[in-house]
Amino acid sequence: MDRILIRGGKPLNGTIHISGAKNAALPLMAASLLTDETLSLANLPHLADISTMANLLSELGVTIGMNGEAGGGGHFGRVFELQADGPIETTAPYDLVRKMRASVLVLGPLLARFGRARVSLPGGCAIGTRPVDLHLKALAQMGAEIELDEGYVEARAPNGLKGAHIVFPMVTVGGTENLLMAAALADGEAVLANAAREPEVADLAHCLVAMGAQIEGIGSDTLRIRGASALHGASYSVVPDRIETGTYAVAAAVTGGELLLKGSRLDLISSVVDVLRGTGVEVSEADGGIRVRQGDEGLKGIDVMTEPFPGFPTDMQAQMMVLMSVAGGASMITETIFENRFMHVPELARMGAQVNVHGSSAIVRGVAGLKGAQVMATDLRASVSLVLAGLAASGETEISRVYHLDRGYERIEDKLAACGADIERVKA
Ligand code: UD1
């Protein structure tokens, strides 16, 4: 297994091109199942999760043409042309779905267009513990018959899906996306209330509109979708990755450097920007991107609670903890989206961070500096927090299990090295 070695303590200076958002790209790719015409998606990031979704879709019968590299200046957004015009399999098998929970996003489009879908429950997941129950209940409200059989969701809608008024009991990003796609081909009007407002959900809605869907309320918590009998092809470009943006903003702050995050937009990360500014980081929109530097007064602690968009994203929680670890004073993080999302704490503690976890809150006491250590990545955002800690720390940090990073960060060591980081990947 590959490892990443970082000799920390060097300020990062320069320009980082922000890639297309993984979490927008995955549902957009699944939306190709909704039409027999070509869906052309630009600005797709080079990531393991994108390959996993491409493998799943081609296994189902979608033909995928890759149209080379677009853009310049070290930016390699890819263009995929996806076409679901041949015979389409409606079973998404366990060995593909277990690799990535977002595979469940094929459920809505398969069911809406073909009247049936058999999708493995995501790996290690049972309804009730790491659930997709809200997706299934909402699809049932649209007339789907749903059974669980040998670890698979068996969904049928022999007479098609029907419009319905769905009120999500809690905000679910994937649930909103699955239902948006299902409703686009349903009979009549569907209303999704308490819908997720994440920019990636809006990106999917805009793409569906480009494919001929009628959707009102995009970007709000109430989406109204008037179903169509068929959708057509479209060309669409994926929104910049707000989590990658926030991650590199923290990298500039904790190393005391200055980065231009090219191609990204402040409106995608306003809650993160508010928190960064509260800690003393200077953030401004400039030169086709976002410029970030640590302010002259240094970093100070702040309290943060994760919430659905437009609140502070759970996917930035681990990275912000690194900033808090080297900021003056105490900070508190309260995680309200996922119960068990402090797996990075013991690893950061190995590098000298002082963090106490009490239930869903963590108290972080700032230390004068972190020290390099051998640490292990546990999940995507936890592993990037270790990279940030390694960049800020004195001495050498060795991170193992970096395959987690490759799921969500495109060429991370190249992007960081180009701005002065001493970072290398050691192949196994
Ligand atoms: C998406 C993002 C992920 C992010 C998360 C929250 C993608 C591919 N992934 O994940 O990076 O961390 O949003 O912003 O876009 N829940 C249920 N029942 C359901 C569905 C969800 O109880 O049927 C719960 C989940 O366990 C979790 C909460 O709702 O506690 C939010 O989950 P959800 O918004 O659905 O996250 P994902 O779409 O899986």
Boltz pocket constraint, residues with backbone or C-beta under 6 A from the ligand:
constraints:
  - pocket:
      binder: B
      contacts: [[A, 22], [A, 23], [A, 24], [A, 26], [A, 101], [A, 102], [A, 129], [A, 130], [A, 131], [A, 132], [A, 133], [A, 134], [A, 135], [A, 136], [A, 170], [A, 171], [A, 172], [A, 173], [A, 174], [A, 175], [A, 200], [A, 314], [A, 315], [A, 336], [A, 337], [A, 338], [A, 339]]
      max_distance: 6.0
